[in-house]
Each structure stands twice: as C-alpha cells, then as structure tokens.
Amino acid sequence: MDENIILIKIIDREDQTHEIEAPTDMNMNLMEICKAYDLPVKGTCGGMAMCASCHCYVESEHEIADASDDEEDMLDQAFFVENNSRLGCQVFMNVKLNGLVVRLAQEND
C-alpha cells in the first residue's frame, strides 16, 4: 500500500461500516473524506468549525490533536454530544490515524 494512504473505518447512521482509504499527503480532514466517499456528512460551513453537520464520535483509542476553542464552542451547541465527540472537519488525516474508527453522529432533524 502507498505510504501516503491510511485505512480508516467509518460507521454510518445505519450501523454499516465503511473501510476507507484516506490520503495523508493532501491535508484532508475527516469531513472531506466522508464527502469524497458519498457518506452522509453535510459539512455545511465548509470545514470552518462553524456548524456541527460533521459531528462524529471517535471510537478507537487514537491520539487526536486537542479540539480548538472554536471546535469546543461548536460542540457545546451541538446535539447528542458525548465525551468522544469531534467535528470531522477538525480531524486531519495523518499516518498516526491509520486504523481510526469513527461513528457518524445522528442528525438533528
């Protein structure tokens, strides 16, 4: 496998697991990866941590950079927030995230 590609698992809202190849050399975030694979993530704000339409739960034990103040502020306003909640637009792909498992948060309809 290409050294710039990691494998991640994304569990959608129907409990289906998608094994995804994600590039680490393009500065892509989890929201962009989901959209590239047509998974149901809106990313309404375009990745600026100004909405919670890419809210997800990190289910694996990977070390992810701490949430920024902007991300924390947005999560404070989001629905269905858990201790492992993150905004997908703030989780950038890197080699340390190989094997990452995330679950898409339910939408607030």
N, C-alpha and C positions, 0 to 999 in steps of 0.2 A: 504494500500500500504506500501511496505517496506520503512522505514525511510531513507534508503540509495539510493533511486530511486527518480529522479525528472522527470517531464514531460516537454518536450520542443517541439516547433513546428519549422520545417524546411521547407521552401518553396523552391521547386526546380526550375530549369530553365524553366520548362513548366508551372509554376504557380500552381503546385499541392502542397498542404500542407500535410506534414507527421507528425503525432503526435508520438513522440519517447520517450521511457523510457530510461533514462540515469543514470548510476550508479555514485554516488558521492564519493564512497569509494575506487576507483581504480586509482585515479589521471589521468583520461582520459580527453582528450581535445575534442573540437567540431569536429575537423577533424577526429579523431579516431571514434567518434560516427557515423559520416556520413558514413565512410567506413564500419563500422560494420553493418549498415543497407543498404548497397549497394547503397547509394546515390552517384551521380556523382561528387565526390571530389577526386582529384588525390593524393594530399599530396606527391608530387614528392620528396621533400627534407626530408621526414620522420618526419616532425614536428620541424624543426630547425629554422624556420622563415627565410629561405634562398630562398624561391620561393613564388609565390603568387597563387599557384594552389588550395588553400583552402580559397581564398578570399570570404568573405561574408559580408552581411550588417545586423547589429543588429537593428531590427525593434521595439523591445519592449523597455521599459524605465528602464530596469535593470541596476544596477550599476555593471560595469565590471572593473576589475583592469586596470589601465592605460597601454597603449601599451608601450613596451620596446623600447629602441633606435633601436634595430635590427628590430623589427616589423615596426616601423615608417620608417626606411630606406627602407625596402622592399615595403611597401605601396607607398612610393614616386616613385617607379619604376613600380608599377602595373598599369593596365588599369582599367578604369571605377571606380575609387576611389571616394567615397562620404564621407561626414562627419561622417557617421556611419559605415565606413568600418573597418573590423578587419580581421586578419588571424585566421581561425578556429583553427589552431594548438596552438594558444596562449590564447585561451579561455578555461579554465579548469572548469570542471563540479564541482559545489558545491551547497549546499542547497539553497543559495540565488538566484540561477538561475532558480528555479522552475518557469515554465511558460514562459521561454525565447522564443522569436520568432526571427528567423534569416532567411534571404533570401540568397541563393547562388548567387554569382556574375556571370555574364555571362563570358564565357571563351574567351580568346583572341586567335582566330584561325588564 
